[in-house]
Amino acid sequence: MSDSPPEDPSLAALLIALHVRRNAAIGLVVGIALATLAYGYRIVLVAPAPGVESSPLLFGVLAVTLAVSAAAFVTLCLTIGSAIRRARRLD
């Protein structure tokens, strides 16, 4: 990323006011933790069903998908919470 100012300063101010960068970092940590737990549970603790081939690589791809979607969901929820708190403070 460049250090030049953004094209639309009002959008940048909104993202800063809603703490989107902090929320995204928290979301990423939660998503990775959830995916790691799910992958560990499925691959390490649970034996595959009889007659079913399970690939750790396939579950790895599913874990990445889970991590990204959970991170996005947590980020969205935290940002909505920040927006609600900010709106209540303005009243």
C-alpha positions as CSV (number, residue, x, y, z in Angstrom):
1,M,0.0,0.0,0.0
2,S,1.2,3.5,-0.7
3,D,1.3,6.2,1.9
4,S,-0.5,8.7,-0.4
5,P,-3.8,10.0,0.9
6,P,-6.9,8.2,-0.3
7,E,-9.0,9.6,-3.1
8,D,-12.1,10.1,-0.8
9,P,-11.1,11.4,2.6
10,S,-14.6,10.9,4.0
11,L,-14.4,7.2,3.4
12,A,-11.0,7.0,5.1
13,A,-12.3,8.9,8.0
14,L,-15.3,6.5,8.3
15,L,-13.1,3.4,8.2
16,I,-10.9,4.9,10.9
17,A,-13.9,6.0,13.0
18,L,-15.4,2.5,12.9
19,H,-12.0,0.8,13.7
20,V,-12.2,-1.4,10.7
21,R,-8.5,-2.3,10.7
22,R,-8.7,-3.5,14.4
23,N,-11.9,-5.4,13.7
24,A,-10.3,-7.1,10.7
25,A,-7.3,-8.2,12.8
26,I,-9.6,-9.6,15.5
27,G,-11.7,-11.3,12.8
28,L,-8.6,-12.8,11.2
29,V,-7.4,-14.2,14.5
30,V,-10.8,-15.7,15.3
31,G,-11.2,-17.2,11.9
32,I,-7.8,-18.8,11.9
33,A,-8.4,-20.2,15.5
34,L,-11.8,-21.6,14.5
35,A,-10.4,-23.2,11.3
36,T,-7.4,-24.7,13.2
37,L,-9.7,-26.2,15.8
38,A,-12.1,-27.6,13.2
39,Y,-9.2,-29.0,11.2
40,G,-7.6,-30.5,14.2
41,Y,-10.8,-32.0,15.4
42,R,-11.6,-33.6,12.0
43,I,-8.2,-34.9,11.1
44,V,-6.6,-35.7,14.5
45,L,-9.5,-36.7,16.8
46,V,-12.2,-38.1,14.5
47,A,-11.4,-41.2,12.5
48,P,-12.7,-41.3,9.0
49,A,-16.0,-43.1,8.5
50,P,-15.6,-46.7,7.3
51,G,-15.5,-47.0,3.5
52,V,-15.0,-43.2,3.0
53,E,-11.7,-41.8,1.8
54,S,-10.9,-38.5,3.5
55,S,-8.1,-36.3,2.3
56,P,-6.3,-34.0,4.7
57,L,-5.6,-31.6,1.8
58,L,-9.4,-31.4,1.1
59,F,-10.1,-30.6,4.7
60,G,-7.2,-28.1,4.6
61,V,-8.9,-26.2,1.8
62,L,-12.2,-26.3,3.6
63,A,-10.4,-25.0,6.7
64,V,-9.1,-22.0,4.7
65,T,-12.6,-21.3,3.5
66,L,-13.9,-21.5,7.0
67,A,-11.2,-19.2,8.2
68,V,-11.9,-16.5,5.6
69,S,-15.7,-16.6,6.0
70,A,-15.5,-16.6,9.8
71,A,-13.0,-13.7,9.7
72,A,-15.3,-11.7,7.4
73,F,-18.4,-12.5,9.6
74,V,-16.6,-11.4,12.8
75,T,-15.2,-8.3,11.1
76,L,-18.7,-7.4,9.9
77,C,-20.3,-7.9,13.3
78,L,-17.6,-5.9,15.1
79,T,-17.9,-3.1,12.6
80,I,-21.7,-3.0,12.9
81,G,-21.3,-2.8,16.7
82,S,-18.8,0.1,16.3
83,A,-21.2,1.9,14.0
84,I,-24.1,1.4,16.5
85,R,-22.0,2.7,19.4
86,R,-20.8,5.7,17.4
87,A,-24.4,6.5,16.3
88,R,-25.6,6.4,19.9
89,R,-22.8,8.6,21.1
90,L,-23.8,11.2,18.5
91,D,-27.3,11.4,19.8
